[in-house]
Amino acid sequence: MDKIEEVLTRGVDSVLPEKSALTKLMAGKKIRVYLGIDPTGPKLHLGHTIPLRKLQQFADLGHEAILLFGTGTVLAGDPSQRKEARKTITQDEIDENIKNWKTQAAKVVNLEKIQIKQNGDWLLKLSVPEIINIASKISAIQLFKREMFQKRMEAEETVWTHELLYPLFQGYDSVHMDVDAEIGGTDQTFNMLIGRELQKKMKNRDKFVVTTPLILGTDGQTMSKSSDNCIWLDDSAQNIYGKIMSMADNQVGEYWTNLTDMSDEKLKSLKPFDAKKQLAEEIVKIYHGQAAATSAQAEFESIIQQKNVPDFIQTFTPSSGATYSQILIDTGLRGSMSDAKRYISQGSVSASTNPENVPFEKITDPRGVPTQNQVIRAGNREFIRILVPEDKKK
């Protein structure tokens, strides 16, 4: 009972309709629980790991746990927290997005204990009468009452019919798999409750909803790939460590509780900066191992705290006349010209001709052109030495 209580408490926002009822059910039998994730992109971030960790915890208690890739629901596009409809995704994009998801998910869950399924296997085979039958169980008024739809209509913006179908399709997953419970972020509460209602009406049985918190990204806004504020599972150890250390202190608690197994008592015993370093080391250790975590911490202390320059600096030979902005794009440090210019304008890029003896000075002109052997520092952790071939120097 203590283990059940912990699973249903830490890293959980709410259990609907009632935690005590799910506790009793789990104590009496092995339940079937699932987590669905739509393949809207090729990478998973730390926010995804919260419900994934919760799914693994159910599996560790001996329950039947299913990780469902939404290869069918993604075609409709989840409208949750969307001010406008998602762009239509192609089958080629879906195939590309899920290609490495199992490998990434394996960093969080034990695939020997977790079943992998794709809802395209049944949703894409539904007949028109079957879709009509599902739709007949939920009123249109109920769907239109959804908060983001109300906001769109108040702003005289469009709510598309296929967006109304999304919660029906996600809800039908619960019916098809005949589950006892569903796990998902708080942004999925509406969709999961539609699934609970469909389960009741079509299977005449209950389904519990376990919601997990959403975490903030590196900019203090909800972590989302569209916001470019994610800490990705395939980020390097140094990048994960550095991104966590750059966060606001008030984010440490939610990361500590939702992303690690470290005790809250330990968190309370540490000063804010030490707690953040402990958190960064622990998360890097989870996804890259202890050796990488130790190395990332040592590099951070040397470069950021002691203001040293790394022994090895990546070299780059730009095209003739390439500006600082273009170099940031060509080296993958920024994704677009507008982003690169903004990054420079914010004072995040500096340069030095001899970092050992000449201090870095901020670059103020995005159209400026670097000189031979100049070392560019982007943010606190990225260094690039510029090499200009002889023919280009002339």
N, C-alpha and C positions, 0 to 999 in steps of 0.2 A: 504493500500500500504506500510506503514511503517513496518507492521508486516511481509509482504511478503519479503520486502527488507532485514530484519534482518535474516529471515530463510534462504535466499539464499546468505547470506554474512558471518555471524559468524559461524565458524566451517565448512566452505566450502572452498575447494581448487579451484574448477572451476565448471562452469555450461556450458555444451556443447549442441548445438553449440553456444548458445547465451543466456545470463542471461535475457536480456530485453524481449526476446520472451517468455521465461517461465514465467516471471513476468506478462506479459500481459495475458497469458493463465490462470494463477492462479487467476488473478483479474476478469476474465470473467466467469469462471466455476469451478466446483469442479473436480479435476483431480484424476486419479488413479496412485498411486506411490508405488513402492515396494523396499524392501531390501532383498537380498538373502544371507544366511550364510550357508556354508557347515559344517556338523557335523563331523569335522575331529578329534575332541577331546571332552571330557565330560564337559569342563569348558569354561566359557567366561571370558575374561580379559578386562581391562579398554579400550584397543584399540577398542574392539568390541562396546563399548558404544557410540562412536562418531557417527557412522551412525545410531545406534539405537535411540539416542537422536534426530537426525535429522528426522528420520521417525516419531517420536512422535510429533515433531513440525509441520509437515505436517498434522497429524491427528488433532492436536489442532486447526488448521485453518479450520477444517471441511472437509478436503480432504479424499479420500478413501485410507487408508494405509494398506499395506500387508507385513507381515514378512514371508519370504519364507525359509523354511528349505530345503537345497539342498540334499534330500535323494536320488535323481537320479543323479545329477551332481557329487556328491562325489564319485560315482563309477568310473567315468572317472579320477577324481583327477585334481584339478586346478593346471596348470603348472606355474602360476604367480610367478615371482621371485624365481623360483626353478632351481637349478643347475643340478638336476636330477629328474627323475619321482618320484611321490609319491608312497609309498607302497600301494598295493591293500588292500582295506578295505572290511570286510565281513559284511553281513547283521546284524549279532549279534552285531558287534562293532557299527554299525550305530544306532541300537535300543538302545544300552547302552548309546551312546553319547548324544542322543536327549532326554533321559529319564528325565533329570533335566533341560534341556535348557529353557523350558517354565517358570519354577520357577525362573531361573536366569534372563531371559529376563524381567520378571515381575518387577524386581527391577528398570528397566529403562523405560519400556513402560507400558501404561495402556491397558491391554488386552481387556478391554471393548470397546476401540476405535480402536484396531489393529486386523486385520484378521490374522490368522495363517494358512499357507498352506505348503504342501510338494510337491516338483516338481517330486518326484518319482511317484506320482499319475497319471501323464501324460507321463513323459519321458519313464518310463518302459513299457508303452503300445504302443509306437511308432512302426509301422511296417517298414519293410525294404524299401518299396517304399516311405514312409513318411520321413525316414532318408535321403534317396537319394535326395528327393525333397529339404529338408533343405540344404543339402551339395551343391546342384547345385546353390545356391544363393551366395556363397562365394568362391572366388578363392583360390586354394592351395598356390599360390605365396603370397597372402595377409597374410595367416596364417604363412607361413615360414618366413616372414619378421619380425615377432615378435622378440623383442630385445633379450630375453633370449634364443630363439631358434638359433638366429644368433651366440650368444656367444658359445653355445654348439657345433655348427657345426664348428666354428673356432677352437675349442679345440678338434675337432674330436670325440665328444661325441654324444650319441644317442638322437634323438628326436623321440618319439614313436607316432604311428598313433593315439592311443586313446587320447593323449595329444592334438592333433590337433582337435579332436572332441569336446573337452571340451567347447571352446567358442561358438561352434555351439549349444550345448545343453543349455548352459546358455542363449545364445541369443534367443533361442526358447521360453524360459520362458516369455519373453516380448510379443512374438506373441500370445502364448496361453492365457495369462492373459489380453492381449490387453491393455497394460499400456500406460500412458502418460509420465512417468518418472521413472528412476531407480536411487537408491542411492547406493553408494559403495565407498570403499577406493580407493586411487589413484592407488593402485596395481591392481585394477579391471578395469581400464580405457579401456584397449584393449577389454576385454570380453564384457563390457557394450556397446562399440561402435559397436561391431559385432551385438549385439542385436538391436541397433538402425538401422543398415543396413537391418537386417532381417525384422524388423517391417515395414520399408519403402517398401521393395520388396514384402512382403507377405501380408501386410495389407494396403499398400499405405497410410501410415500416419506417422507422426513424433513421435519420442520418445526422450525426453531430458535425459541427463546424468548429475547427480549431484555427484561430487567426494568430498570425505571428506579426511582430512589429516591423515597420519599415525603418531603415536607418538612413541617416543623412550622409551625403557624399562629401568630397573634399572641399566643396564650396559652402557647406552648411545647408544645402538644399537636399531634398529627397534624392537618394542615389538612383540615377537613371541614365541609360546609355545616350538618350537624347540630350541630356544636360552636360555631357562630357565631364562628369565628376566622379567617375567610378574607380574603384580599386578592383582590377580584374584578377581572376584566379591565375591567368597566365602571365601577369606582370612579373618582372624580375624581382628577386628578393630585395634588391636595393630600392626599387621603385615602390614596392609595398611598404617597406620600412619608412622611406622618406615621405610617402603620402600620408601615412598615419601620423608621423611626427609633425606634419604641417597642419593637421586638423586643429580645430578649437578645443580647448581643454574640456569643455562641457559635453563633448561627444564621446569621451573616453568611457564613461559609464555604460552607455548603450552598447558600444562595441564589446566591452569587457563581458557584459552579461549575455549578449545574444550571439557572440561569435567565438567565445572560448568557454572552457570548463573551469577556469580559475575562480576561486572563491571570492565572494563579495567582501568577506572579512579582510582578505589580502589587499583588495583595492583600497579599503578604508585606511589601511595602515601605511599607505604610500603617499608621498607628496605628489602633486599633479604632474610635474615633469617626469618623475621617476615612474609613475603609473603609466604614462604614455609610452615611455621606453620599454617597460615590461610588456605592455600590450603589443607594441610593434614587433618585439622579439617573438612573442608567443604566436602571433598570426603568421609571421614568416616561417616559424618552425613548423606550424601545421601544414603549410603548403609547399615548403622547400626543404625542410629538415633543419636540425640543430646547427650543423656546420654553416649553412647558408645564413641562418639567423645571426650567429655570432659574427660572421664576416660583415653582414649588412650593418650591424650595430657598430662595429669597429670603424667601418668606412664613414658612417654618419658622424661619429665622434670626431674623427680626424678632419673631415671636410667641412662639416657644418659647425661643430662646436669649437674646433681649434683653427678653423679657417685655412686648413692646408689644401694643397692642390694634389689630386691623385697622381700616383707614379705613372700610370698609363693613361694617356689621353687619346681618344679616337681622332684620327686625322681625316680631313675631307678636302677634296680638290673641287672647288666650285667651277661652274661655267664662267666664261669671260664676262666680267661686269656684273656678276650676281650680287644682289644686295643682301644685307643682313636678313631681311624678311624672306627672301627666296631661299637662303641657306637653311633657315629654320624649317621650311617646308621640305626641301630636298633631303634633309637629314632625318625627317620624320618627327622632329620635335614639336611641330605645329601642323594642323591639318589643312589650313587654308590661308590665303594671303591676308584676309581681313583679321583672322585670328592671330597671325604672326605680327601684323602691324600693331594690333591692340596689346599684345604681349610686350612688345618693345616699348610702346607708349606708356605702359604701366610701370616701366623701370625694372622689368624682370630679366633683362639681358645686359650683360656687361662684357668688357674685353680688356685684354692686357697683352702687350708684346713680349713680356717676360714675367710670368706670374710669380716666379721666385723672388723677384726684386721690385717689380713694378705693380702697384695695386691695380685691381680691376676698376675700370671706370664705366659707368652706365652708358649704354648706347641710347641716344635720344632721337636719331634720325633713321627710320625704317628703310630709307632709300640709300643709306650709307653703304660703302663698299669696304670690306675688310682688307688688311694688308697681309703680306707674306708672314707666316709663322704666328700670326695673331691668334691668341686663344680666346674663344668665345665661351662665356659662361651663361647658360640658360637656366634661370631659377637658381637653386642652390646646389644641384647635384649633377647637372649635365655639362660636360666640357668638350669642346671640339677645337682642334688645332687646324688652322687653315693653311693649306699648301697651294701655292700658285706656281704652275710650271713656268719655265724660263720664257717660252714663246708667248705666254699670256702676260708676263710681267712687262715685256717689250711693248 
